């Protein structure tokens, strides 16, 4: 069942291409006010996490991920949310949607 997931779960720790930081995923499908687009993931630096109310989330897409250091917790509720996120992302598009990497 895990292999059917399209989004990494909250709590996953990843490394991005051309970035030495480890990032803790804390949310999915957040709007980037800077670029006016929806990004797949929101994260904070690991191991620090959230340390200041002025801190900005690091937003990125799945194509930016180079390595997954830790895969977050997955249960039935997470699988249901993953399906809803996928449907929201591809709502209104023709066909099956874009390919997943």
N, C-alpha and C positions, 0 to 999 in steps of 0.2 A: 504494500500500500504506500509506503514512503516514496517509492519510485514514481508514483503518479503525481507527486507534488510539483508545482510550478514556481512557488515562492519559498525561499528559505524561511524557516520559522524564526520568530522573535527569540532572542537569546543566542542565535548563531554568531560565531566570530569568524570574520573573513579578512582577507588581504586583497587589496586592489592592485591592478596593474600600475606600475610606475609609482607606487606609494608604499613606504616601509612600515606604516602604521597598521596595527591590528584594530579592527572595528567591530563593535558589538551592535548587532541589528536590534533596533528598538521599535521599528514600525515599517509599514509597507504602504505603497501608493500615496506618497505625500507630494503636495504641490510645491514646486520651486518657484518662489516669487522672483528670484533673480532671472531665471530663464523662461518663466511662464510655461512650464511643462510639468507633467506628473512623473516623478521618479519612482522606480521600483522599490527602493529601500531607503530608510533613514537610519543613521547609526551615530554612535558616540565612540570616542577613543577608548579602547580597552587597554589596561584594566581600570582606568580612572572612572569611566562612566560619567554621569551628570554631576558636575561640580559647581556650576554657576548658572544663575537665571539668565545671564547674558550670553551663555554659550549657544552656538548655532549647531543644528544637526548637520551631519555630513550626508548629503543625498547622492545616490548613485543608482545605476541600472545593473541588471544581472550580467550584462556583457562586460562590465567593468571589473568583475570579480576574477581574480587570478587563482586564489586558493581558499578553501574552507577549512579553518582550523578546528572549529567545533560546530556541530550540527545541533540546533536547539530542539527542545521537547516537542514531540508530535503525538497527538491523540485524535480522537474522532472530531472534536470541536475544531482543532487546527485544520484538519482535512476539509471540513465544511467551509471554513473561512477561506482556505486556499481556492476552492471552487468558486466562491463568490467574488474573490479578487480577480480571478481569471475572467469570469463572466463580465465584470464591470470594466475591465481593461479592453475587452474585445466587443463590447456591446455596440451593435450597429454596424459592425464590419461584415463584409461578405465572406462566406466560406468559413474555414476552420480557424482563422486568425494566423498570426505570424508564427514561424518556427521557433522553438525553444532551444536554447543552447545548453 
